[in-house]
Amino acid sequence: MSDTDDEREAIRERKRQELLEEAEGPAVPTEPIHVEGPEHLEDLTADHDVVLVDFHADWCGPCQMLEPTVESIATDSPAAVAKVDIDANEALARRENVQGVPTLQLYAGGKRRETLVGVKDESTLRSLIDQYA
């Protein structure tokens, strides 16, 4: 093979990989995504098959207890993990009927499927995600 043939083959392979990645959709992030508003949450739930949303507040002790669990789930679960600060996104929290924190909502296929209120252990959350992944 000539250098030109090698270059063409490399270009074809690179293009094939790009097309495969594009067809698979966006990769699942390995850290929580901080939601900046209703449209951002809608985009996340549309772009990812399964999304775990953590509605929290900085002043909330139980939310702080849950944070390491949420971080751990984000690193290696099939779900994208999103965090919504209810003080910075009051209208979004109201729209999603968040009445206490922490509130966890699981979206699958773009729709809210589950809502959990309070601190939950990691195995419970992983089992819930696995039901929809």
ZIZI-V767896 format. One record per helix or strand of 2 or more residues. SS is the DSSP state (2 for helix, 1 for strand). FROM is the first residue (numbers start at 1). LEN is the number of residues. If there is no record, write none. Layout:
SS;FROM;LEN / SS;FROM;LEN
This chain:
2;3;22 / 1;33;2 / 2;38;10 / 1;50;7 / 2;61;16 / 1;80;6 / 2;90;6 / 1;103;6 / 1;111;7 / 2;122;11
